Amino acid sequence: MASSNAAASEQQPANSKFRVLTASLVGTTIEFFDFYIYATAAVIIFPHLFFPASTDPTTATIQSLATFAIAFIARPIGAAFFGHLGDRIGRKATLVAALLTMGISTVCIGLLPTYAQIGIVAPLLLALCRLGQGLGLGGEWSGAVLLATENAPEGKRAWYGMFPQLGAPIGFILATGSFLTLGHFMSEAEFMQWGWRIPFIASALLVIVGLWIRLKLHETPAFQKVLDKQKEVNIPFKEVITKHWGMLILGTIAAICTFVVFYLTTVFALQWGTTQLGYTREEFLKLQLVATLCFAAFIPLSAVFAEKFGRKATSIAVCVVSALFGLVFSSMLESGSTAMVFLFLCIGLAIMGLTYGPIGTVLSEIFPTSVRYTGSALTFNMAGIFGASFAPLIATKLATGYGLYAVGYYLTAASILSLVAFLLIRETKNDDVNNQV
């Protein structure tokens, strides 16, 4: 039996570098495109179309942002479900299932009737579709990271793990660009009536491309070793909770800064800029679109730092920078200067790139292969609840109740919290993690 398993392992076809990196990047690009078009719509469209006309604008926005939060609450459930599949039957099949869940939910949002057409059922259906998005993304991100890192050559895990992270800025650029393009070629009435639906429905084309690429993949070498040795864990979720709870808690706290800095400089900044600072939707989206290039540029730079100086040292340094950024948050955003607001967005998204690039590698390396899908997915998505789900809502409450400076302190506090967690997490740069069955 042992010899036959070894032979099967040797005969396992290898994934090409191009296919691995393309599949991980394309999948996360699709997932984050779907996620960001919802985030943008939750600020500029859904408060008008899916909530009662009698509701005042601020309350409607808060209700819309509450549906935005639903996906983050659903993500740990998706992480547990798809993590179970990923650690039991393999990364490939699970990635396909997660992509389909996310894609179908997104297309359905583009087909929903509004509140004016079916009343209270409209926001309920919107919430249901948002739940599906969260379940899908809960299983997608971790699988894409593992696809990259478990196929990486020695000394290149952080570099390979960076590629699925690039899907975030690319997806954001595509999402923001689609709304800007539609706004340019149609009137406001046409856009609000039916134009906003186009990005949601068109995402079906991206899903088809993603499925075509992923269906051609083979299982990762690391998980193939688990299969060959018959070391699959019966209930990965239970294993993570009972035997790896320390890393689960630390990993969750460590990733909080990543979420807070991003959603404050995107969703909250868009809402605040278009309601309090006097920018039009198009003006602020253009600023964010260009600033996102900083996000994309600093992700590979963070991977270089993580490979050279270690994941821990790199992440600690970025948390310090993020905490300092929180102290100048309000003065930059409320400066009254478009150039300063643009610089604010560039710095915030550059910090996001630096913290986001290594986080996938960190969260995957602190768990053994047999429960790595579940462990990394749970940590990342639990951090999404604490760091992102209510971040725009909390920031709005802080800004309106105490002033914008309080939002900056919120970011500083989150950064310090993550810094402490990184201090307690071991350095994994030189670990042979793919043999930790």
C-alpha positions, 0 to 999 in steps of 0.5 A, a space after each residue: 500500500 505504501 509503495 502504491 501511494 508513493 507511486 501515485 504521488 510521483 505520478 501526480 501531474 505538476 501544475 505549471 507556474 503560469 497556471 498556478 499563478 494565473 488561477 490564483 490571481 484570476 479567481 481572487 480578481 473575480 471575487 473581489 470585483 464582485 465584492 467591491 461592486 457591492 461595496 460601491 453600490 451600498 454607498 451610492 445606489 442601494 440607499 435610494 433603491 432598496 430602502 423606504 423612501 420615507 427614510 432619511 438619507 443618513 438612516 438609509 445609508 446606515 441600513 445599506 451598510 448593514 447589508 454590507 456587513 452581512 457578508 463579513 458575518 457569513 464569511 466565517 461560516 463559508 470558511 468553516 464549510 469550504 475549509 472542511 471541503 478543502 481539507 477533506 477532498 482537496 483545494 481544486 474542487 473547493 475553489 470551483 464550488 466557492 467561485 460558483 457560490 460567489 458568482 451566482 449570488 452576484 448575478 442575482 443582485 443585478 436582477 433584483 427588483 427594487 423596494 418601489 416594486 416589491 416593498 420590504 421583500 427587496 432589501 430582504 432578497 438583497 441581504 440574502 444575496 449578500 449572504 451568498 457573496 460572503 459564503 463564497 468569499 469565505 472559502 475562496 480567498 484561503 483556497 487561492 492563497 493555498 493554491 499559490 503557496 503550496 505550489 511555491 518553490 523553496 524560498 518563494 512562498 511569500 512571493 507566490 502568496 502575493 499573487 492572489 492578493 493582487 486580485 484585490 486591487 485589480 478587482 477594485 480597479 475593475 469595479 470602480 472603473 465600471 461604475 465610472 464608465 457607466 456614469 460617463 456614458 449614461 444619464 444619472 436617471 438611466 444609471 439609477 434605473 438600470 445601468 448599475 445592474 450591468 457590472 453585477 450581471 456582467 460578472 458572469 463572464 468573469 466567473 466562466 473564465 475563472 472556472 475554465 482556468 481552475 478546472 484544468 488544475 491538479 491538486 497541490 503537492 502539499 495536500 497530495 501528501 496528506 491524501 497519500 498518507 491518509 492523514 485527512 482530518 475528519 472534522 477540520 473545524 474541530 481540530 482547529 478549535 481544539 488544537 490550534 486555538 492559539 494561532 486562530 486567535 492571534 491570526 485573527 487579531 493580526 489581520 484586523 489592521 488589514 481590514 480596517 485600513 482598507 475599508 476606512 480609505 475606500 468605503 468610508 472615505 467614499 461615503 464621507 467624501 460624497 456627503 460631507 466634503 462636497 465631492 461628486 461620486 465621479 470625482 471621488 471614485 476617480 481619486 480612489 481609482 488612481 490611488 489604488 495603483 499604490 495598493 497594487 504596487 506595494 503588494 509585490 514590494 511587501 512580498 520582497 520584504 517578507 522574503 528578505 526580512 521575514 513575515 513577522 518583522 515586515 508586518 510589525 513595521 507596517 502596523 507601526 506605520 498604519 498607527 501613525 497614519 491614524 494620527 493624521 487621518 482627519 487632518 489630511 481628509 478634512 484639509 479642503 485640498 483635493 491634492 491632500 485628499 488624494 495623498 491621503 488615499 495614496 498613503 492609506 492604500 499603500 499601507 494596505 498593500 504592505 499589510 495585505 501582501 504578506 498576510 495570506 502567507 502568514 495565515 497559511 504558514 501558522 497551520 499544518 497542511 491537514 487543517 490549513 484551509 480551514 485554519 487560514 480561512 477562519 482567521 482571515 474571515 473572523 478578522 473580517 468580522 471584527 475589522 471590516 464588517 462594521 468598520 464603515 458603520 463604526 467610522 460613520 458613527 464616530 465621525 458624526 458623533 465626535 469628529 473625524 479625528 475619532 476615526 483616525 484613533 480607531 485606525 490607530 487602535 486597530 493597528 496597535 492591536 494587530 502589532 501586539 498579535 504579530 509580536 506573539 506569532 512565531 516567524 515562519 520564513 524558514 519553516 518547511 511548512 509543506 511537510 507539516 502534515 
